[in-house]
């Protein structure tokens, strides 16, 4: 509405100044329309530069976080924007059976952080926007279409220490490396488990079959975790 007043004041001021010949009336109307023109112009500038009539509103949204990787390991993936890896778009899921992954926004108003937690994995998004303080303010300035204008958005990923953060290219390399070394890793795992059982038998010759089976599972899991950590270290060191 303020733009309507601005345009109307400008037109009225021009018509009054050009076509009205009565000096007293001309002076009064010219003053009124001039003041209206300047005032509306100042208000438009203040709304645009200082967000006159608006206030900052922050909302917080929390969603569960699920692994975006296709492997059994929990992963948070990202894609670097640019060559310096200063900005990242994170790739994630909020449901295990989610077919299409979600991504964070790639703009200067969005910041992403990754933190380790002992609680549940989640994504907390805080969004701050400019919103009009009242319907009256929106009535006067809403024609500028700047309501709900984004100021900043902060995404904080809370992941457990067992999660792995990899780029999409590193995740592909990890999958490829795991396939290449699968046969070797199975053979090494078998030897690792056998040695673990032999060591345990020396310490406890009376070990039962159930205890041996539990030990074998634990040793296999330990070897698998170590092997995976080594592969992850390898792909992170690669360019």
N, C-alpha and C positions, 0 to 999 in steps of 0.2 A: 504493500500500500504506500510505503514511503516513496517508492519510485514513481508512483502515479502522482503524488503530491509534487515531487520534483519536476516532472515533465509538465504538469499543469501550471505550476508556478512560472516556469520558464516561458511557456507559451503566453500565459496571461500577462507577464511582465513585458514581453515583446509587443503584444497587441496594444496594451495600455500606453506604452511609451511612444508607439508609432502613430496610432490612430485617435487617441483621445486628445482633445484640444483645450478642454477646460483645465486651467492650470491647477486650481485647488484640488479638484477631484483626481486629476492625473497624478499629482504629487502624493496624495493619500494612498491611492491604489498601487502606485509604483513602489512606495515604501512597504506596503503590506506584502505584495507579491515578491519583492526583493528579499525581505526578511524571511518569508516562507521558503524561497529558493535557497538561500544561504543555509538556513537551519536544516532543511531536508538534506542538502548536500553534505553538511557536517555529520548528520546522523548516519547517513549511508556510509561515509568514510569510517566513522567510529565503529559501526557494526561490522564492517569488512576487516578493519585492522585490529580493533580492540574487542571485538565480539560483544558490542553493546547489546544489552537485553538477554544475554546468554549466560549459562553457567556450566561448569564442568561436572559431568556425571560419570561415575565409575561403576561398572558392573563386573561381577566375578562369576565365572562359570567353571565348574569342576566336572570332568568326565573321567571314567576309568580308562586306563591305558593298557593296551594289549600289544603283543609283539607284532612288528610289521614284517619280520623275516619269515621265510618259508621253511626254515629248519626248526629243529626242536629247541634250539637256543633262543632265549628271549633277546630281541634286538630292537634298537631304536635306530632308524636309518635317516640319513640326510643327504641332500644334494647341494654341493657348494655353488654359490652364485659368484661368478668371476674366478679369476685365477689365484687370488691371494687367500682364499678360504676365509674371508672376513665376514661373509654373510652366508647363512645356510637356510635352506628350506627343509624342515623336518618331515619325515614320512612316518605315519603311525596308524594304529587302529584303535577303536574304542570298544569293539566287540570281536570275540575270537572268530566268529563265522562271517565277519565282514568281508565281502568280496572285493570291493574297491577301497584302496587305502585313502586316508585323509592326509592333507598336507597343510603346513602353515603358510600364511600369506607372505609373498615376497615383495615387500615395500619398505620404505625408509621409516615408516611409523611402527613397524613390528620388530620386537626384540624377542629372542629365544634364549632360554637358560635351561641347563640340565643339572639336576641336583640328585644326590643319593639319599635314599630314605630307607628306614627299617619298616615302614608301614606299607600300605597298599600303593601300587603304582597308579599314578594319575597324572592328568594334565590340568593345570589350573591356568585359566586365561583371564587376565584383567584388561578390560577395555575402557578407555576414557574418551568421551565424546563431548562436543559442544552441543548443548540443547537449550532451547528457549525457556526462560524463567516462567513465562506465563503465556496464556492464549493471546493476550493483548500484544505482547512483544512479537509473537509469531505472526499475528495479523499485520503488524506494521512492517516487519522485515522478512517474513517468510517467503516472499516472492524471490528472494535471492537463492533459495533452495540450498541453504547451508545448515539446516537443522540436522542433528545427528552426525555432524562432521567429525571424522575420526581424528583424535589427537595422538593417541598412542595405544598400542596393544602389546601386552607382555605375555608370552607363553612360557610357563615353567613346567618342565617335565620332571616328575619325581619318579625315579627308577631305583630298584634295588641293586645291590652291588653285584649280583649275579648277571645283570643285564650287560649287553655289549652295545656300544655306540659305534656304528660304522657308516661310511659313505656307501652309496649304492654300488659304486665300482669295487670297493673293498669287499662288500657282501658277495658280489659275483665271483671275485677272486677266491674268497674263502670257500664257496661252494665248489668251485673248480678244483681247488687244492685238496679238499676233503675227498673228492671222487678219485683224484689221481693217487692219493696215498691210502685209500681204503684197504687195499689188500695188505700193504705193509703194516698198517696200523692194527689190523686184525691179528696178524702174526705176532707183532710186538706186544699186543694186549694179552694174548694167550701166555706168552712167556712171563709177562709182568704178574699175571694172576698166579701162575704156577709158583713163581719165586715167593710171592706173598704167602701162599698156603704152606710152602716148605718152611719158611721162617716161623710162621705161627705154629706149625706142628712141632718144631724143635722146642718152642717155649711151652707148648701144651700138647703133649703126645696123646692125651685122652680126649682130644677134640672130637665131638660128635659130627655125624654127617650133616645135620641141620646147621651146626655152627660153621662147618666148612662151606656150605652153600651160601650162607650169609656173608662170609668173608670173601668168597669169590665175587659176589655181586658188588660188594663194597670196593674191592680192588679193581674190578672192571670199570666201575664208575670213576674212581680216582684217576685211572690211566686215561680214560676218555676225556676227563676234565683237563688234565695236564696237556694232552695232545692238542685239544682244541685251543687252549691258551697259547700254545706255541704257534699254532697256525694263525691265530688272530694277531699275535705279535709280528709274524712274518708279513701278513698283508698290510698291517698298519705302517710298517717300515717301507713298504713299496710305494712308489710314486704313482 
